[in-house]
Amino acid sequence: MKKRRNFRKKPKDTAQGLSVSVYNNNVEEAIRRLKRKVKNSNLMQDLRDREHFVKPSIIKREKRNLAKLRNQYQVQKDKENY
């Protein structure tokens, strides 16, 4: 088995939520990693969605409309392929 160079064991992370460790005083890289984690976890989108109450009927309507739109795009894509 080939040894990996610059291998470092990650310390045990006891922090809750999203956290990033800073190695070699490289704060810029840690900020980039944190931004990527926040974006991938959809944390900001959830906070924006919870800012105002939305009635369940409106949520259902939006989901139904998005499903119709996805279906239209799929049908259009299938027509182009044939």
N, CA, C and O atoms as a Maestro MAE file, in Angstrom:
{
 s_m_m2io_version
 :::
 2.0.0
}

f_m_ct {
 s_m_title
 :::
 protein
 m_atom[328] {
  # First column is atom index #
  i_m_mmod_type
  r_m_x_coord
  r_m_y_coord
  r_m_z_coord
  i_m_residue_number
  s_m_chain_name
  s_m_pdb_residue_name
  s_m_pdb_atom_name
  i_m_atomic_number
  :::
  1 25 0.835 -1.179 0.000 1 A "MET " " N  " 7
  2 3 0.000 0.000 0.000 1 A "MET " " CA " 6
  3 2 0.883 1.248 0.000 1 A "MET " " C  " 6
  4 15 1.839 1.344 0.770 1 A "MET " " O  " 8
  5 25 0.556 2.189 -0.863 2 A "LYS " " N  " 7
  6 3 1.373 3.382 -1.029 2 A "LYS " " CA " 6
  7 2 1.089 4.377 0.098 2 A "LYS " " C  " 6
  8 15 -0.066 4.618 0.448 2 A "LYS " " O  " 8
  9 25 2.160 4.953 0.663 3 A "LYS " " N  " 7
  10 3 1.989 5.940 1.714 3 A "LYS " " CA " 6
  11 2 1.587 7.275 1.108 3 A "LYS " " C  " 6
  12 15 2.062 7.667 0.042 3 A "LYS " " O  " 8
  13 25 0.709 7.952 1.808 4 A "ARG " " N  " 7
  14 3 0.281 9.264 1.336 4 A "ARG " " CA " 6
  15 2 1.169 10.336 1.942 4 A "ARG " " C  " 6
  16 15 1.470 10.309 3.136 4 A "ARG " " O  " 8
  17 25 1.582 11.275 1.115 5 A "ARG " " N  " 7
  18 3 2.400 12.371 1.604 5 A "ARG " " CA " 6
  19 2 1.498 13.447 2.187 5 A "ARG " " C  " 6
  20 15 0.341 13.588 1.791 5 A "ARG " " O  " 8
  21 25 2.035 14.194 3.121 6 A "ASN " " N  " 7
  22 3 1.322 15.294 3.763 6 A "ASN " " CA " 6
  23 2 0.000 14.832 4.366 6 A "ASN " " C  " 6
  24 15 -0.971 15.588 4.403 6 A "ASN " " O  " 8
  25 25 -0.032 13.599 4.835 7 A "PHE " " N  " 7
  26 3 -1.250 13.083 5.447 7 A "PHE " " CA " 6
  27 2 -1.316 13.583 6.874 7 A "PHE " " C  " 6
  28 15 -0.346 13.478 7.625 7 A "PHE " " O  " 8
  29 25 -2.456 14.124 7.245 8 A "ARG " " N  " 7
  30 3 -2.641 14.558 8.622 8 A "ARG " " CA " 6
  31 2 -3.958 13.997 9.137 8 A "ARG " " C  " 6
  32 15 -4.980 14.037 8.451 8 A "ARG " " O  " 8
  33 25 -3.915 13.482 10.337 9 A "LYS " " N  " 7
  34 3 -5.128 12.973 10.939 9 A "LYS " " CA " 6
  35 2 -5.984 14.145 11.375 9 A "LYS " " C  " 6
  36 15 -5.487 15.122 11.935 9 A "LYS " " O  " 8
  37 25 -7.270 14.037 11.112 10 A "LYS " " N  " 7
  38 3 -8.168 15.112 11.503 10 A "LYS " " CA " 6
  39 2 -8.494 14.957 12.982 10 A "LYS " " C  " 6
  40 15 -8.779 13.851 13.440 10 A "LYS " " O  " 8
  41 25 -8.456 16.044 13.725 11 A "PRO " " N  " 7
  42 3 -8.810 15.951 15.150 11 A "PRO " " CA " 6
  43 2 -10.297 15.668 15.309 11 A "PRO " " C  " 6
  44 15 -11.099 15.952 14.420 11 A "PRO " " O  " 8
  45 25 -10.649 15.103 16.461 12 A "LYS " " N  " 7
  46 3 -12.048 14.829 16.740 12 A "LYS " " CA " 6
  47 2 -12.802 16.146 16.785 12 A "LYS " " C  " 6
  48 15 -12.389 17.091 17.458 12 A "LYS " " O  " 8
  49 25 -13.914 16.200 16.061 13 A "ASP " " N  " 7
  50 3 -14.694 17.423 15.997 13 A "ASP " " CA " 6
  51 2 -15.884 17.291 16.936 13 A "ASP " " C  " 6
  52 15 -16.783 16.486 16.693 13 A "ASP " " O  " 8
  53 25 -15.894 18.075 18.006 14 A "THR " " N  " 7
  54 3 -16.978 18.007 18.973 14 A "THR " " CA " 6
  55 2 -17.970 19.142 18.788 14 A "THR " " C  " 6
  56 15 -18.966 19.210 19.508 14 A "THR " " O  " 8
  57 25 -17.719 20.036 17.837 15 A "ALA " " N  " 7
  58 3 -18.608 21.165 17.611 15 A "ALA " " CA " 6
  59 2 -19.891 20.698 16.938 15 A "ALA " " C  " 6
  60 15 -19.875 19.792 16.105 15 A "ALA " " O  " 8
  61 25 -20.992 21.323 17.305 16 A "GLN " " N  " 7
  62 3 -22.265 21.008 16.674 16 A "GLN " " CA " 6
  63 2 -22.487 21.955 15.518 16 A "GLN " " C  " 6
  64 15 -21.982 23.078 15.514 16 A "GLN " " O  " 8
  65 25 -23.243 21.500 14.539 17 A "GLY " " N  " 7
  66 3 -23.517 22.338 13.383 17 A "GLY " " CA " 6
  67 2 -22.366 22.296 12.397 17 A "GLY " " C  " 6
  68 15 -21.556 21.369 12.416 17 A "GLY " " O  " 8
  69 25 -22.294 23.295 11.541 18 A "LEU " " N  " 7
  70 3 -21.240 23.367 10.540 18 A "LEU " " CA " 6
  71 2 -19.987 23.959 11.167 18 A "LEU " " C  " 6
  72 15 -20.041 24.994 11.831 18 A "LEU " " O  " 8
  73 25 -18.877 23.302 10.954 19 A "SER " " N  " 7
  74 3 -17.619 23.819 11.476 19 A "SER " " CA " 6
  75 2 -16.498 23.453 10.521 19 A "SER " " C  " 6
  76 15 -16.582 22.473 9.780 19 A "SER " " O  " 8
  77 25 -15.448 24.260 10.553 20 A "VAL " " N  " 7
  78 3 -14.286 24.050 9.694 20 A "VAL " " CA " 6
  79 2 -13.041 24.253 10.532 20 A "VAL " " C  " 6
  80 15 -12.965 25.198 11.316 20 A "VAL " " O  " 8
  81 25 -12.069 23.377 10.373 21 A "SER " " N  " 7
  82 3 -10.796 23.535 11.076 21 A "SER " " CA " 6
  83 2 -9.829 24.327 10.211 21 A "SER " " C  " 6
  84 15 -9.817 24.190 8.987 21 A "SER " " O  " 8
  85 25 -9.019 25.155 10.857 22 A "VAL " " N  " 7
  86 3 -8.029 25.964 10.149 22 A "VAL " " CA " 6
  87 2 -6.672 25.295 10.316 22 A "VAL " " C  " 6
  88 15 -6.218 25.061 11.436 22 A "VAL " " O  " 8
  89 25 -6.023 24.987 9.186 23 A "TYR " " N  " 7
  90 3 -4.701 24.375 9.201 23 A "TYR " " CA " 6
  91 2 -3.675 25.367 8.668 23 A "TYR " " C  " 6
  92 15 -3.941 26.077 7.698 23 A "TYR " " O  " 8
  93 25 -2.515 25.419 9.292 24 A "ASN " " N  " 7
  94 3 -1.377 26.249 8.856 24 A "ASN " " CA " 6
  95 2 -1.761 27.721 8.694 24 A "ASN " " C  " 6
  96 15 -1.268 28.393 7.789 24 A "ASN " " O  " 8
  97 25 -2.625 28.216 9.554 25 A "ASN " " N  " 7
  98 3 -3.079 29.617 9.521 25 A "ASN " " CA " 6
  99 2 -3.626 30.019 8.161 25 A "ASN " " C  " 6
  100 15 -3.518 31.179 7.763 25 A "ASN " " O  " 8
  101 25 -4.206 29.075 7.454 26 A "ASN " " N  " 7
  102 3 -4.770 29.348 6.133 26 A "ASN " " CA " 6
  103 2 -6.269 29.642 6.293 26 A "ASN " " C  " 6
  104 15 -7.113 28.770 6.085 26 A "ASN " " O  " 8
  105 25 -6.575 30.879 6.664 27 A "VAL " " N  " 7
  106 3 -7.951 31.272 6.954 27 A "VAL " " CA " 6
  107 2 -8.774 31.359 5.675 27 A "VAL " " C  " 6
  108 15 -9.958 31.024 5.677 27 A "VAL " " O  " 8
  109 25 -8.156 31.807 4.584 28 A "GLU " " N  " 7
  110 3 -8.900 31.962 3.329 28 A "GLU " " CA " 6
  111 2 -9.463 30.627 2.857 28 A "GLU " " C  " 6
  112 15 -10.613 30.548 2.424 28 A "GLU " " O  " 8
  113 25 -8.649 29.580 2.941 29 A "GLU " " N  " 7
  114 3 -9.119 28.262 2.525 29 A "GLU " " CA " 6
  115 2 -10.234 27.765 3.445 29 A "GLU " " C  " 6
  116 15 -11.190 27.141 2.985 29 A "GLU " " O  " 8
  117 25 -10.112 28.043 4.741 30 A "ALA " " N  " 7
  118 3 -11.138 27.636 5.696 30 A "ALA " " CA " 6
  119 2 -12.454 28.360 5.415 30 A "ALA " " C  " 6
  120 15 -13.527 27.767 5.529 30 A "ALA " " O  " 8
  121 25 -12.372 29.628 5.051 31 A "ILE " " N  " 7
  122 3 -13.589 30.383 4.715 31 A "ILE " " CA " 6
  123 2 -14.233 29.809 3.469 31 A "ILE " " C  " 6
  124 15 -15.455 29.679 3.406 31 A "ILE " " O  " 8
  125 25 -13.414 29.458 2.462 32 A "ARG " " N  " 7
  126 3 -13.965 28.856 1.245 32 A "ARG " " CA " 6
  127 2 -14.666 27.539 1.553 32 A "ARG " " C  " 6
  128 15 -15.743 27.261 1.028 32 A "ARG " " O  " 8
  129 25 -14.037 26.723 2.419 33 A "ARG " " N  " 7
  130 3 -14.640 25.434 2.790 33 A "ARG " " CA " 6
  131 2 -15.949 25.641 3.540 33 A "ARG " " C  " 6
  132 15 -16.919 24.918 3.311 33 A "ARG " " O  " 8
  133 25 -15.982 26.639 4.445 34 A "LEU " " N  " 7
  134 3 -17.201 26.920 5.208 34 A "LEU " " CA " 6
  135 2 -18.319 27.392 4.284 34 A "LEU " " C  " 6
  136 15 -19.464 26.962 4.427 34 A "LEU " " O  " 8
  137 25 -17.994 28.275 3.335 35 A "LYS " " N  " 7
  138 3 -19.003 28.749 2.390 35 A "LYS " " CA " 6
  139 2 -19.562 27.601 1.574 35 A "LYS " " C  " 6
  140 15 -20.766 27.543 1.326 35 A "LYS " " O  " 8
  141 25 -18.691 26.676 1.150 36 A "ARG " " N  " 7
  142 3 -19.142 25.519 0.373 36 A "ARG " " CA " 6
  143 2 -20.053 24.627 1.206 36 A "ARG " " C  " 6
  144 15 -21.058 24.121 0.707 36 A "ARG " " O  " 8
  145 25 -19.699 24.432 2.491 37 A "LYS " " N  " 7
  146 3 -20.529 23.615 3.368 37 A "LYS " " CA " 6
  147 2 -21.901 24.244 3.572 37 A "LYS " " C  " 6
  148 15 -22.916 23.548 3.538 37 A "LYS " " O  " 8
  149 25 -21.936 25.559 3.784 38 A "VAL " " N  " 7
  150 3 -23.207 26.252 3.988 38 A "VAL " " CA " 6
  151 2 -24.062 26.150 2.732 38 A "VAL " " C  " 6
  152 15 -25.270 25.926 2.816 38 A "VAL " " O  " 8
  153 25 -23.440 26.314 1.570 39 A "LYS " " N  " 7
  154 3 -24.187 26.242 0.319 39 A "LYS " " CA " 6
  155 2 -24.738 24.838 0.080 39 A "LYS " " C  " 6
  156 15 -25.888 24.684 -0.332 39 A "LYS " " O  " 8
  157 25 -23.923 23.813 0.336 40 A "ASN " " N  " 7
  158 3 -24.365 22.440 0.104 40 A "ASN " " CA " 6
  159 2 -25.417 21.986 1.100 40 A "ASN " " C  " 6
  160 15 -26.211 21.099 0.789 40 A "ASN " " O  " 8
  161 25 -25.442 22.578 2.299 41 A "SER " " N  " 7
  162 3 -26.415 22.164 3.303 41 A "SER " " CA " 6
  163 2 -27.755 22.891 3.153 41 A "SER " " C  " 6
  164 15 -28.710 22.567 3.859 41 A "SER " " O  " 8
  165 25 -27.838 23.858 2.253 42 A "ASN " " N  " 7
  166 3 -29.051 24.658 2.024 42 A "ASN " " CA " 6
  167 2 -29.513 25.371 3.296 42 A "ASN " " C  " 6
  168 15 -30.709 25.598 3.479 42 A "ASN " " O  " 8
  169 25 -28.591 25.717 4.155 43 A "LEU " " N  " 7
  170 3 -28.924 26.371 5.412 43 A "LEU " " CA " 6
  171 2 -29.533 27.751 5.172 43 A "LEU " " C  " 6
  172 15 -30.562 28.084 5.759 43 A "LEU " " O  " 8
  173 25 -28.910 28.547 4.322 44 A "MET " " N  " 7
  174 3 -29.416 29.899 4.076 44 A "MET " " CA " 6
  175 2 -30.772 29.863 3.377 44 A "MET " " C  " 6
  176 15 -31.632 30.699 3.652 44 A "MET " " O  " 8
  177 25 -30.969 28.898 2.474 45 A "GLN " " N  " 7
  178 3 -32.253 28.772 1.787 45 A "GLN " " CA " 6
  179 2 -33.356 28.425 2.782 45 A "GLN " " C  " 6
  180 15 -34.460 28.962 2.693 45 A "GLN " " O  " 8
  181 25 -33.067 27.531 3.729 46 A "ASP " " N  " 7
  182 3 -34.056 27.171 4.745 46 A "ASP " " CA " 6
  183 2 -34.404 28.375 5.616 46 A "ASP " " C  " 6
  184 15 -35.572 28.596 5.936 46 A "ASP " " O  " 8
  185 25 -33.397 29.149 5.996 47 A "LEU " " N  " 7
  186 3 -33.662 30.338 6.808 47 A "LEU " " CA " 6
  187 2 -34.524 31.336 6.048 47 A "LEU " " C  " 6
  188 15 -35.424 31.945 6.626 47 A "LEU " " O  " 8
  189 25 -34.255 31.508 4.757 48 A "ARG " " N  " 7
  190 3 -35.048 32.418 3.943 48 A "ARG " " CA " 6
  191 2 -36.491 31.924 3.823 48 A "ARG " " C  " 6
  192 15 -37.433 32.714 3.868 48 A "ARG " " O  " 8
  193 25 -36.651 30.599 3.669 49 A "ASP " " N  " 7
  194 3 -37.993 30.046 3.542 49 A "ASP " " CA " 6
  195 2 -38.790 30.176 4.829 49 A "ASP " " C  " 6
  196 15 -40.008 30.348 4.777 49 A "ASP " " O  " 8
  197 25 -38.136 30.098 5.982 50 A "ARG " " N  " 7
  198 3 -38.823 30.171 7.262 50 A "ARG " " CA " 6
  199 2 -39.038 31.596 7.753 50 A "ARG " " C  " 6
  200 15 -39.596 31.813 8.828 50 A "ARG " " O  " 8
  201 25 -38.596 32.553 6.968 51 A "GLU " " N  " 7
  202 3 -38.718 33.945 7.391 51 A "GLU " " CA " 6
  203 2 -40.179 34.359 7.514 51 A "GLU " " C  " 6
  204 15 -40.530 35.125 8.412 51 A "GLU " " O  " 8
  205 25 -41.028 33.866 6.630 52 A "HIS " " N  " 7
  206 3 -42.457 34.183 6.648 52 A "HIS " " CA " 6
  207 2 -43.244 32.886 6.598 52 A "HIS " " C  " 6
  208 15 -42.803 31.896 6.014 52 A "HIS " " O  " 8
  209 25 -44.414 32.906 7.219 53 A "PHE " " N  " 7
  210 3 -45.270 31.722 7.181 53 A "PHE " " CA " 6
  211 2 -45.933 31.625 5.817 53 A "PHE " " C  " 6
  212 15 -46.426 32.613 5.274 53 A "PHE " " O  " 8
  213 25 -45.935 30.406 5.274 54 A "VAL " " N  " 7
  214 3 -46.592 30.149 3.991 54 A "VAL " " CA " 6
  215 2 -47.632 29.058 4.237 54 A "VAL " " C  " 6
  216 15 -47.335 28.015 4.819 54 A "VAL " " O  " 8
  217 25 -48.843 29.319 3.786 55 A "LYS " " N  " 7
  218 3 -49.910 28.350 3.993 55 A "LYS " " CA " 6
  219 2 -49.585 27.040 3.280 55 A "LYS " " C  " 6
  220 15 -48.986 27.049 2.205 55 A "LYS " " O  " 8
  221 25 -49.979 25.909 3.877 56 A "PRO " " N  " 7
  222 3 -49.699 24.612 3.255 56 A "PRO " " CA " 6
  223 2 -50.317 24.473 1.868 56 A "PRO " " C  " 6
  224 15 -49.748 23.799 1.009 56 A "PRO " " O  " 8
  225 25 -51.463 25.094 1.632 57 A "SER " " N  " 7
  226 3 -52.084 24.997 0.308 57 A "SER " " CA " 6
  227 2 -51.225 25.683 -0.752 57 A "SER " " C  " 6
  228 15 -51.162 25.224 -1.892 57 A "SER " " O  " 8
  229 25 -50.570 26.770 -0.385 58 A "ILE " " N  " 7
  230 3 -49.700 27.473 -1.331 58 A "ILE " " CA " 6
  231 2 -48.462 26.629 -1.623 58 A "ILE " " C  " 6
  232 15 -47.992 26.587 -2.760 58 A "ILE " " O  " 8
  233 25 -47.930 25.955 -0.596 59 A "ILE " " N  " 7
  234 3 -46.768 25.082 -0.802 59 A "ILE " " CA " 6
  235 2 -47.126 23.953 -1.758 59 A "ILE " " C  " 6
  236 15 -46.355 23.633 -2.663 59 A "ILE " " O  " 8
  237 25 -48.307 23.345 -1.557 60 A "LYS " " N  " 7
  238 3 -48.753 22.259 -2.444 60 A "LYS " " CA " 6
  239 2 -48.909 22.774 -3.871 60 A "LYS " " C  " 6
  240 15 -48.504 22.106 -4.823 60 A "LYS " " O  " 8
  241 25 -49.490 23.952 -4.018 61 A "ARG " " N  " 7
  242 3 -49.700 24.524 -5.346 61 A "ARG " " CA " 6
  243 2 -48.371 24.757 -6.051 61 A "ARG " " C  " 6
  244 15 -48.228 24.455 -7.235 61 A "ARG " " O  " 8
  245 25 -47.388 25.301 -5.311 62 A "GLU " " N  " 7
  246 3 -46.076 25.553 -5.918 62 A "GLU " " CA " 6
  247 2 -45.398 24.252 -6.330 62 A "GLU " " C  " 6
  248 15 -44.790 24.179 -7.397 62 A "GLU " " O  " 8
  249 25 -45.502 23.213 -5.478 63 A "LYS " " N  " 7
  250 3 -44.915 21.918 -5.826 63 A "LYS " " CA " 6
  251 2 -45.567 21.351 -7.078 63 A "LYS " " C  " 6
  252 15 -44.888 20.812 -7.952 63 A "LYS " " O  " 8
  253 25 -46.891 21.476 -7.158 64 A "ARG " " N  " 7
  254 3 -47.616 20.962 -8.319 64 A "ARG " " CA " 6
  255 2 -47.203 21.710 -9.582 64 A "ARG " " C  " 6
  256 15 -46.995 21.099 -10.630 64 A "ARG " " O  " 8
  257 25 -47.086 23.030 -9.483 65 A "ASN " " N  " 7
  258 3 -46.681 23.827 -10.645 65 A "ASN " " CA " 6
  259 2 -45.253 23.502 -11.089 65 A "ASN " " C  " 6
  260 15 -44.965 23.456 -12.285 65 A "ASN " " O  " 8
  261 25 -44.353 23.273 -10.111 66 A "LEU " " N  " 7
  262 3 -42.985 22.902 -10.470 66 A "LEU " " CA " 6
  263 2 -42.948 21.536 -11.144 66 A "LEU " " C  " 6
  264 15 -42.172 21.325 -12.076 66 A "LEU " " O  " 8
  265 25 -43.784 20.607 -10.679 67 A "ALA " " N  " 7
  266 3 -43.831 19.282 -11.303 67 A "ALA " " CA " 6
  267 2 -44.327 19.394 -12.740 67 A "ALA " " C  " 6
  268 15 -43.804 18.725 -13.632 67 A "ALA " " O  " 8
  269 25 -45.334 20.238 -12.969 68 A "LYS " " N  " 7
  270 3 -45.838 20.445 -14.333 68 A "LYS " " CA " 6
  271 2 -44.746 21.023 -15.223 68 A "LYS " " C  " 6
  272 15 -44.574 20.599 -16.365 68 A "LYS " " O  " 8
  273 25 -44.011 21.994 -14.690 69 A "LEU " " N  " 7
  274 3 -42.947 22.631 -15.461 69 A "LEU " " CA " 6
  275 2 -41.843 21.632 -15.804 69 A "LEU " " C  " 6
  276 15 -41.347 21.613 -16.930 69 A "LEU " " O  " 8
  277 25 -41.456 20.796 -14.821 70 A "ARG " " N  " 7
  278 3 -40.436 19.773 -15.087 70 A "ARG " " CA " 6
  279 2 -40.915 18.811 -16.163 70 A "ARG " " C  " 6
  280 15 -40.148 18.410 -17.038 70 A "ARG " " O  " 8
  281 25 -42.188 18.446 -16.090 71 A "ASN " " N  " 7
  282 3 -42.754 17.536 -17.088 71 A "ASN " " CA " 6
  283 2 -42.731 18.174 -18.479 71 A "ASN " " C  " 6
  284 15 -42.412 17.506 -19.462 71 A "ASN " " O  " 8
  285 25 -43.067 19.457 -18.563 72 A "GLN " " N  " 7
  286 3 -43.041 20.148 -19.857 72 A "GLN " " CA " 6
  287 2 -41.629 20.176 -20.430 72 A "GLN " " C  " 6
  288 15 -41.441 19.951 -21.626 72 A "GLN " " O  " 8
  289 25 -40.632 20.450 -19.586 73 A "TYR " " N  " 7
  290 3 -39.252 20.460 -20.053 73 A "TYR " " CA " 6
  291 2 -38.827 19.078 -20.543 73 A "TYR " " C  " 6
  292 15 -38.134 18.955 -21.553 73 A "TYR " " O  " 8
  293 25 -39.250 18.037 -19.817 74 A "GLN " " N  " 7
  294 3 -38.892 16.678 -20.206 74 A "GLN " " CA " 6
  295 2 -39.528 16.309 -21.535 74 A "GLN " " C  " 6
  296 15 -38.877 15.700 -22.383 74 A "GLN " " O  " 8
  297 25 -40.801 16.671 -21.731 75 A "VAL " " N  " 7
  298 3 -41.492 16.388 -22.991 75 A "VAL " " CA " 6
  299 2 -40.812 17.126 -24.134 75 A "VAL " " C  " 6
  300 15 -40.611 16.565 -25.211 75 A "VAL " " O  " 8
  301 25 -40.456 18.392 -23.896 76 A "GLN " " N  " 7
  302 3 -39.781 19.186 -24.921 76 A "GLN " " CA " 6
  303 2 -38.423 18.579 -25.264 76 A "GLN " " C  " 6
  304 15 -38.043 18.540 -26.434 76 A "GLN " " O  " 8
  305 25 -37.698 18.112 -24.267 77 A "LYS " " N  " 7
  306 3 -36.392 17.501 -24.474 77 A "LYS " " CA " 6
  307 2 -36.534 16.202 -25.273 77 A "LYS " " C  " 6
  308 15 -35.724 15.921 -26.156 77 A "LYS " " O  " 8
  309 25 -37.578 15.406 -24.955 78 A "ASP " " N  " 7
  310 3 -37.813 14.166 -25.683 78 A "ASP " " CA " 6
  311 2 -38.163 14.436 -27.148 78 A "ASP " " C  " 6
  312 15 -37.743 13.688 -28.030 78 A "ASP " " O  " 8
  313 25 -38.925 15.493 -27.411 79 A "LYS " " N  " 7
  314 3 -39.281 15.834 -28.794 79 A "LYS " " CA " 6
  315 2 -38.048 16.213 -29.605 79 A "LYS " " C  " 6
  316 15 -37.937 15.867 -30.781 79 A "LYS " " O  " 8
  317 25 -37.116 16.931 -28.962 80 A "GLU " " N  " 7
  318 3 -35.896 17.343 -29.662 80 A "GLU " " CA " 6
  319 2 -35.022 16.139 -29.987 80 A "GLU " " C  " 6
  320 15 -34.345 16.129 -31.015 80 A "GLU " " O  " 8
  321 25 -35.026 15.137 -29.138 81 A "ASN " " N  " 7
  322 3 -34.171 13.970 -29.349 81 A "ASN " " CA " 6
  323 2 -34.688 13.076 -30.476 81 A "ASN " " C  " 6
  324 15 -33.909 12.338 -31.080 81 A "ASN " " O  " 8
  325 25 -35.986 13.131 -30.768 82 A "TYR " " N  " 7
  326 3 -36.537 12.263 -31.817 82 A "TYR " " CA " 6
  327 2 -36.693 12.972 -33.113 82 A "TYR " " C  " 6
  328 15 -37.145 12.377 -34.092 82 A "TYR " " O  " 8
  :::
 }
 m_bond[327] {
  # First column is bond index #
  i_m_from
  i_m_to
  i_m_order
  :::
  1 1 2 1
  2 2 3 1
  3 3 4 2
  4 3 5 1
  5 5 6 1
  6 6 7 1
  7 7 8 2
  8 7 9 1
  9 9 10 1
  10 10 11 1
  11 11 12 2
  12 11 13 1
  13 13 14 1
  14 14 15 1
  15 15 16 2
  16 15 17 1
  17 17 18 1
  18 18 19 1
  19 19 20 2
  20 19 21 1
  21 21 22 1
  22 22 23 1
  23 23 24 2
  24 23 25 1
  25 25 26 1
  26 26 27 1
  27 27 28 2
  28 27 29 1
  29 29 30 1
  30 30 31 1
  31 31 32 2
  32 31 33 1
  33 33 34 1
  34 34 35 1
  35 35 36 2
  36 35 37 1
  37 37 38 1
  38 38 39 1
  39 39 40 2
  40 39 41 1
  41 41 42 1
  42 42 43 1
  43 43 44 2
  44 43 45 1
  45 45 46 1
  46 46 47 1
  47 47 48 2
  48 47 49 1
  49 49 50 1
  50 50 51 1
  51 51 52 2
  52 51 53 1
  53 53 54 1
  54 54 55 1
  55 55 56 2
  56 55 57 1
  57 57 58 1
  58 58 59 1
  59 59 60 2
  60 59 61 1
  61 61 62 1
  62 62 63 1
  63 63 64 2
  64 63 65 1
  65 65 66 1
  66 66 67 1
  67 67 68 2
  68 67 69 1
  69 69 70 1
  70 70 71 1
  71 71 72 2
  72 71 73 1
  73 73 74 1
  74 74 75 1
  75 75 76 2
  76 75 77 1
  77 77 78 1
  78 78 79 1
  79 79 80 2
  80 79 81 1
  81 81 82 1
  82 82 83 1
  83 83 84 2
  84 83 85 1
  85 85 86 1
  86 86 87 1
  87 87 88 2
  88 87 89 1
  89 89 90 1
  90 90 91 1
  91 91 92 2
  92 91 93 1
  93 93 94 1
  94 94 95 1
  95 95 96 2
  96 95 97 1
  97 97 98 1
  98 98 99 1
  99 99 100 2
  100 99 101 1
  101 101 102 1
  102 102 103 1
  103 103 104 2
  104 103 105 1
  105 105 106 1
  106 106 107 1
  107 107 108 2
  108 107 109 1
  109 109 110 1
  110 110 111 1
  111 111 112 2
  112 111 113 1
  113 113 114 1
  114 114 115 1
  115 115 116 2
  116 115 117 1
  117 117 118 1
  118 118 119 1
  119 119 120 2
  120 119 121 1
  121 121 122 1
  122 122 123 1
  123 123 124 2
  124 123 125 1
  125 125 126 1
  126 126 127 1
  127 127 128 2
  128 127 129 1
  129 129 130 1
  130 130 131 1
  131 131 132 2
  132 131 133 1
  133 133 134 1
  134 134 135 1
  135 135 136 2
  136 135 137 1
  137 137 138 1
  138 138 139 1
  139 139 140 2
  140 139 141 1
  141 141 142 1
  142 142 143 1
  143 143 144 2
  144 143 145 1
  145 145 146 1
  146 146 147 1
  147 147 148 2
  148 147 149 1
  149 149 150 1
  150 150 151 1
  151 151 152 2
  152 151 153 1
  153 153 154 1
  154 154 155 1
  155 155 156 2
  156 155 157 1
  157 157 158 1
  158 158 159 1
  159 159 160 2
  160 159 161 1
  161 161 162 1
  162 162 163 1
  163 163 164 2
  164 163 165 1
  165 165 166 1
  166 166 167 1
  167 167 168 2
  168 167 169 1
  169 169 170 1
  170 170 171 1
  171 171 172 2
  172 171 173 1
  173 173 174 1
  174 174 175 1
  175 175 176 2
  176 175 177 1
  177 177 178 1
  178 178 179 1
  179 179 180 2
  180 179 181 1
  181 181 182 1
  182 182 183 1
  183 183 184 2
  184 183 185 1
  185 185 186 1
  186 186 187 1
  187 187 188 2
  188 187 189 1
  189 189 190 1
  190 190 191 1
  191 191 192 2
  192 191 193 1
  193 193 194 1
  194 194 195 1
  195 195 196 2
  196 195 197 1
  197 197 198 1
  198 198 199 1
  199 199 200 2
  200 199 201 1
  201 201 202 1
  202 202 203 1
  203 203 204 2
  204 203 205 1
  205 205 206 1
  206 206 207 1
  207 207 208 2
  208 207 209 1
  209 209 210 1
  210 210 211 1
  211 211 212 2
  212 211 213 1
  213 213 214 1
  214 214 215 1
  215 215 216 2
  216 215 217 1
  217 217 218 1
  218 218 219 1
  219 219 220 2
  220 219 221 1
  221 221 222 1
  222 222 223 1
  223 223 224 2
  224 223 225 1
  225 225 226 1
  226 226 227 1
  227 227 228 2
  228 227 229 1
  229 229 230 1
  230 230 231 1
  231 231 232 2
  232 231 233 1
  233 233 234 1
  234 234 235 1
  235 235 236 2
  236 235 237 1
  237 237 238 1
  238 238 239 1
  239 239 240 2
  240 239 241 1
  241 241 242 1
  242 242 243 1
  243 243 244 2
  244 243 245 1
  245 245 246 1
  246 246 247 1
  247 247 248 2
  248 247 249 1
  249 249 250 1
  250 250 251 1
  251 251 252 2
  252 251 253 1
  253 253 254 1
  254 254 255 1
  255 255 256 2
  256 255 257 1
  257 257 258 1
  258 258 259 1
  259 259 260 2
  260 259 261 1
  261 261 262 1
  262 262 263 1
  263 263 264 2
  264 263 265 1
  265 265 266 1
  266 266 267 1
  267 267 268 2
  268 267 269 1
  269 269 270 1
  270 270 271 1
  271 271 272 2
  272 271 273 1
  273 273 274 1
  274 274 275 1
  275 275 276 2
  276 275 277 1
  277 277 278 1
  278 278 279 1
  279 279 280 2
  280 279 281 1
  281 281 282 1
  282 282 283 1
  283 283 284 2
  284 283 285 1
  285 285 286 1
  286 286 287 1
  287 287 288 2
  288 287 289 1
  289 289 290 1
  290 290 291 1
  291 291 292 2
  292 291 293 1
  293 293 294 1
  294 294 295 1
  295 295 296 2
  296 295 297 1
  297 297 298 1
  298 298 299 1
  299 299 300 2
  300 299 301 1
  301 301 302 1
  302 302 303 1
  303 303 304 2
  304 303 305 1
  305 305 306 1
  306 306 307 1
  307 307 308 2
  308 307 309 1
  309 309 310 1
  310 310 311 1
  311 311 312 2
  312 311 313 1
  313 313 314 1
  314 314 315 1
  315 315 316 2
  316 315 317 1
  317 317 318 1
  318 318 319 1
  319 319 320 2
  320 319 321 1
  321 321 322 1
  322 322 323 1
  323 323 324 2
  324 323 325 1
  325 325 326 1
  326 326 327 1
  327 327 328 2
  :::
 }
}
